[in-house]
Amino acid sequence: MARPSHLIIVLLTPFIISVWYCMMIGFLAGCNAEIAKPKTATQTHAITATVTDPTPGVVEITSVKAQRNTENIVSFEVEYKFTSGKPIKNYMLNLGFPGTSIAGQKPMDSWEVKPEGTIKTGLPVADIEAMSYEVTFSEADSPDRGYTIISNKFAGVIELAVESVSK
């Protein structure tokens, strides 16, 4: 009968040989050469970060076309232009109807807003008394931090769409 120490040697011998074999292959192939070398300054990578401009942009609303159709939806076409800054934050188009409780907002990400352009949107208006509108443009670093108005207030009278007049 085999002694317990012989049994341990017999069972561990294949494991010891395979570990020794792997170490020798690794050293001969140079796999561990990277581990032995300390990192130098030439092996580091630069990390760049972009900083959002903390100053708010300034937008000029140049014209607004607002038309009410037969379904009581007011369609807006808002022409705007950044006069300071550029569209790199989150934006909100604010639509209001003075004298009523009706208001609407159109949130936009920076990629949806150009330095100059036209925003088209619509808003259902159940109150037949809503005949005028006010439009402003707001900006926020993050929507959860709140928006700040960065434009002029543009006010006007809602037109009836051609299809509404002909009926």
C-alpha positions as CSV (number, residue, x, y, z in Angstrom):
1,M,0.0,0.0,0.0
2,A,1.3,3.5,-0.9
3,R,2.1,5.9,1.8
4,P,0.1,9.2,1.9
5,S,3.2,11.3,1.0
6,H,3.8,9.2,-2.2
7,L,0.1,9.6,-3.1
8,I,0.3,13.4,-2.8
9,I,3.5,13.4,-5.0
10,V,1.8,11.2,-7.6
11,L,-1.3,13.4,-7.7
12,L,0.5,16.8,-7.8
13,T,3.2,15.8,-10.3
14,P,1.2,16.6,-13.4
15,F,0.1,19.9,-12.0
16,I,3.7,20.9,-11.1
17,I,5.0,19.9,-14.5
18,S,2.2,21.9,-16.3
19,V,2.9,25.0,-14.2
20,W,6.6,24.8,-14.8
21,Y,6.0,24.3,-18.5
22,C,3.8,27.4,-18.8
23,M,6.3,29.5,-16.9
24,M,9.1,28.4,-19.2
25,I,7.1,29.1,-22.3
26,G,6.1,32.5,-21.0
27,F,9.7,33.5,-20.2
28,L,11.1,32.2,-23.5
29,A,8.4,34.0,-25.5
30,G,9.0,37.2,-23.6
31,C,5.4,37.5,-22.3
32,N,6.5,38.7,-18.9
33,A,8.9,41.3,-20.3
34,E,6.1,43.9,-20.1
35,I,5.4,43.1,-16.5
36,A,9.1,43.6,-15.5
37,K,9.4,47.0,-17.3
38,P,8.2,50.0,-15.3
39,K,5.8,52.4,-17.1
40,T,7.5,55.5,-18.5
41,A,6.0,58.9,-19.4
42,T,6.1,58.0,-23.1
43,Q,3.6,55.2,-22.6
44,T,0.8,57.4,-21.1
45,H,-2.1,58.7,-23.1
46,A,-3.4,62.2,-22.9
47,I,-7.1,62.6,-21.9
48,T,-8.9,65.6,-23.3
49,A,-12.0,67.1,-21.8
50,T,-14.4,69.6,-23.3
51,V,-15.7,72.4,-21.2
52,T,-19.1,73.9,-21.8
53,D,-19.1,77.6,-22.1
54,P,-20.7,78.9,-18.8
55,T,-21.9,82.1,-20.4
56,P,-25.5,81.9,-21.8
57,G,-26.1,82.3,-25.5
58,V,-28.2,85.1,-26.8
59,V,-30.9,84.4,-29.4
60,E,-32.9,86.8,-31.4
61,I,-36.4,85.7,-32.5
62,T,-36.7,87.5,-35.9
63,S,-40.2,86.4,-36.9
64,V,-43.0,84.1,-35.9
65,K,-45.9,82.8,-38.0
66,A,-48.8,81.4,-36.0
67,Q,-51.9,79.9,-37.7
68,R,-55.0,78.3,-36.2
69,N,-56.5,75.5,-38.2
70,T,-60.1,74.0,-38.1
71,E,-59.0,71.4,-35.4
72,N,-58.0,74.3,-33.1
73,I,-54.3,73.5,-33.4
74,V,-52.0,76.6,-33.6
75,S,-49.0,75.9,-35.9
76,F,-45.9,77.9,-35.2
77,E,-42.9,78.7,-37.4
78,V,-40.3,80.5,-35.4
79,E,-37.3,82.0,-37.1
80,Y,-34.3,82.6,-34.8
81,K,-30.6,83.4,-34.9
82,F,-27.9,83.1,-32.2
83,T,-26.3,86.5,-31.9
84,S,-23.9,85.4,-29.1
85,G,-22.7,81.9,-28.3
86,K,-23.6,78.8,-30.2
87,P,-26.1,75.9,-29.6
88,I,-24.2,73.6,-27.2
89,K,-26.7,73.2,-24.4
90,N,-30.3,72.2,-23.9
91,Y,-33.0,74.5,-25.3
92,M,-36.7,75.1,-24.8
93,L,-39.1,77.1,-27.0
94,N,-41.8,78.6,-24.8
95,L,-45.2,79.3,-26.2
96,G,-47.9,81.3,-24.4
97,F,-51.2,82.8,-25.0
98,P,-51.8,86.0,-22.9
99,G,-55.1,86.2,-21.1
100,T,-55.4,82.4,-21.0
101,S,-54.0,79.5,-19.0
102,I,-52.8,77.8,-22.2
103,A,-49.0,77.4,-22.6
104,G,-46.7,75.0,-24.3
105,Q,-43.0,74.1,-24.5
106,K,-40.8,72.4,-27.1
107,P,-37.7,70.9,-25.6
108,M,-34.7,70.5,-27.9
109,D,-31.2,69.1,-27.6
110,S,-28.2,71.0,-28.9
111,W,-28.0,68.8,-32.1
112,E,-31.6,69.9,-33.0
113,V,-30.7,73.6,-32.8
114,K,-28.6,75.4,-35.5
115,P,-26.9,78.8,-35.2
116,E,-29.8,80.1,-37.3
117,G,-33.0,78.5,-38.5
118,T,-36.7,77.8,-38.2
119,I,-38.5,75.7,-35.6
120,K,-41.8,74.3,-36.5
121,T,-44.2,73.0,-33.9
122,G,-47.9,72.9,-33.1
123,L,-50.0,73.3,-30.0
124,P,-53.7,72.3,-29.4
125,V,-55.8,75.3,-28.2
126,A,-59.2,74.5,-26.8
127,D,-59.8,78.1,-25.7
128,I,-61.4,79.9,-28.6
129,E,-60.4,83.2,-26.9
130,A,-56.7,82.7,-27.5
131,M,-56.1,85.2,-30.3
132,S,-52.6,86.3,-29.5
133,Y,-49.3,84.6,-28.6
134,E,-45.9,85.2,-27.0
135,V,-42.8,83.2,-27.8
136,T,-39.4,83.0,-26.0
137,F,-36.3,80.9,-26.2
138,S,-34.7,79.3,-23.1
139,E,-31.4,77.6,-22.4
140,A,-30.1,75.1,-19.7
141,D,-26.9,73.3,-19.0
142,S,-29.0,70.3,-18.0
143,P,-32.8,70.1,-18.1
144,D,-33.0,69.2,-14.4
145,R,-31.3,72.5,-13.5
146,G,-34.0,74.7,-14.9
147,Y,-34.0,77.0,-18.0
148,T,-33.1,80.6,-18.4
149,I,-34.7,82.8,-21.0
150,I,-32.0,84.0,-23.5
151,S,-34.2,85.7,-26.2
152,N,-36.4,88.6,-26.8
153,K,-40.2,88.1,-26.3
154,F,-41.9,88.0,-29.6
155,A,-45.7,88.7,-29.5
156,G,-48.3,88.7,-32.3
157,V,-51.8,87.8,-33.4
158,I,-52.8,84.3,-34.4
159,E,-53.9,84.1,-38.1
160,L,-56.7,81.8,-39.3
161,A,-55.4,79.2,-41.8
162,V,-56.6,79.5,-45.4
163,E,-58.6,76.2,-45.0
164,S,-60.5,77.7,-42.0
165,V,-61.4,80.9,-43.9
166,S,-62.8,79.1,-47.0
167,K,-65.2,76.9,-44.9
